[in-house]
């Protein structure tokens, strides 16, 4: 479904209650111009972004950026964003392709390292690389110190163990199978309208600042204005999503 921003406003008009939007951005490893641009966007929306940090690759510039930029809240993005699945399967770092003890050991290291990068602005939330994780790993996340999990669509919403809150992203703004830049705005607007028509009142937007082109940035700008300008829509912080 391709739609316009007017269609989006109309869909919001039909909602009986408030619709909350939040943004998750993946693959942060260092302080870059796109990362700063994302912080500027969040400041204009008066909201925060959940930044999924790759712990083993993150450098000191990212540590300083997390300290400097109150618009960011950190999350654990696996350990090294390394694929352990065979070529016949989709990429996974946290799948069932190696001993679970090895996976758990890496996640414990990842959690500690992320806290070293940004102890005061990190949530105990795991964002699996490529949005994929074995159910066997999911079951053990609370024992490993995680109280939140964020993947995509409806993954692991039904099989989450007690003590683990699953809040996924629903709209990925990047065209991974095509241009590897931003998806056409009409397509993304259509996806959001579908989510509204399904009755979803918390909608997660997924971005990857390192690959944003003008199409991606302009979509975020337009979405920021559309949400902020509507009385039945608002931005919500990651802390409110996973704790509040």
Helices and strands as residue ranges (DSSP letters): H 5-13, E 19-28, H 33-45, E 49-53, H 60-68, E 72-76, H 100-118, G 119-121, E 122-126, G 129-131, H 135-140, G 142-144, E 148-149, E 165-166, E 171-172, H 185-197, E 202-207, G 209-211, H 214-228, E 233-235, H 238-242
